[in-house]
Amino acid sequence: MAQITPTESQLAVYLKSMDSQFVSEKAVLVEIYQDLSSRKTVVGNKDIIFSLLEKLETENDVIKLDIYRQALEMVVHLTPDDTIN
């Protein structure tokens, strides 16, 4: 049985609570998460951020770019800052 990390749990809760106006962004995040989880044991926000950045760098469709950008903002907002010791 796969263990759910706090990051995965936090993302799942956030996705469930998203407003209906963010349907496209939610679909993109779910798609990215499913893709990453098929290849990795643990998927963190940073993995999702890197995937969104790749999509932003390769996409030409202005509408998709806007969706990816908004999704990226949402994930970055959820991601705690790294602490420097």
C-alpha positions in Angstrom: 0.0 0.0 0.0 1.4 3.4 -1.0 2.0 5.8 1.8 0.6 9.3 1.4 3.0 12.1 2.2 1.8 15.4 3.8 2.5 17.2 0.5 0.3 14.7 -1.4 -2.5 15.0 1.2 -2.3 18.8 1.1 -2.5 18.9 -2.7 -5.5 16.5 -2.6 -7.3 18.7 -0.1 -6.5 21.8 -2.2 -7.7 20.2 -5.4 -11.0 19.2 -3.8 -11.6 22.7 -2.4 -10.9 24.5 -5.7 -13.6 26.8 -7.1 -15.4 25.7 -10.2 -13.8 28.6 -12.1 -10.5 26.7 -12.0 -11.7 23.5 -13.7 -9.0 23.6 -16.4 -6.2 24.2 -13.9 -7.5 21.4 -11.7 -7.6 19.0 -14.7 -4.0 19.9 -15.6 -2.8 19.4 -12.0 -4.5 16.0 -11.8 -3.1 15.0 -15.1 0.4 16.0 -14.1 0.1 14.3 -10.7 -1.1 11.1 -12.3 1.7 11.1 -14.8 4.3 11.7 -12.1 2.9 9.1 -9.7 3.0 6.5 -12.4 6.8 7.1 -12.6 7.7 8.0 -9.0 6.9 6.6 -5.6 6.5 10.0 -4.0 5.3 13.1 -5.8 6.0 16.5 -4.2 5.0 20.0 -5.1 8.4 20.7 -6.6 7.9 17.8 -9.0 4.7 19.4 -10.1 6.3 22.8 -10.4 9.0 21.4 -12.6 6.5 19.7 -14.9 4.5 22.9 -15.2 7.7 24.8 -16.0 8.4 22.3 -18.8 4.9 22.7 -20.2 5.3 26.5 -20.1 8.6 26.3 -22.0 7.3 24.1 -24.8 3.7 25.2 -25.3 2.7 27.6 -28.0 -1.1 27.8 -27.4 -1.8 31.1 -25.5 -4.8 29.7 -23.7 -2.9 26.6 -22.4 -0.1 28.8 -21.4 -2.5 30.9 -19.2 -3.9 27.7 -17.6 -0.4 26.4 -16.9 0.7 29.7 -15.4 -2.4 29.9 -13.2 -1.8 26.3 -12.1 1.8 27.0 -11.3 0.8 30.0 -9.2 -1.6 27.8 -7.2 1.1 25.1 -6.5 3.7 27.7 -5.7 1.3 29.3 -3.2 0.9 25.9 -1.5 4.6 25.1 -1.4 6.3 26.0 1.8 9.6 27.9 1.5 12.8 26.0 2.0 14.6 26.9 5.2 18.2 27.8 5.1 20.1 26.5 8.2 
